[in-house]
Amino acid sequence: MLSVGRLGTKQEGRNSKIKKSSKPEKNVEKVTNALFVH
């Protein structure tokens, strides 16, 4: 959750994406990165 908020994808990350990759911080960063790039 902190990783997503840090990237600025709080709104998008707030979705189920964060819950799904809420395990390791690396996974969250990868998901946020893909979202940001998209």
Secondary structure as the mmCIF struct_conf table of DSSP 4:
data_model
#
loop_
_struct_conf.conf_type_id
_struct_conf.id
_struct_conf.beg_label_comp_id
_struct_conf.beg_label_asym_id
_struct_conf.beg_label_seq_id
_struct_conf.end_label_comp_id
_struct_conf.end_label_asym_id
_struct_conf.end_label_seq_id
HELX_RH_AL_P HELX_RH_AL_P1 LEU A 2 LEU A 7
TURN_TY1_P TURN_TY1_P1 GLY A 8 GLY A 8
HELX_RH_AL_P HELX_RH_AL_P2 LYS A 10 GLY A 13
TURN_TY1_P TURN_TY1_P2 ARG A 14 ASN A 15
HELX_RH_AL_P HELX_RH_AL_P3 SER A 16 LYS A 20
TURN_TY1_P TURN_TY1_P3 SER A 21 SER A 21
BEND BEND1 LYS A 23 LYS A 23
HELX_RH_AL_P HELX_RH_AL_P4 GLU A 25 VAL A 37
#
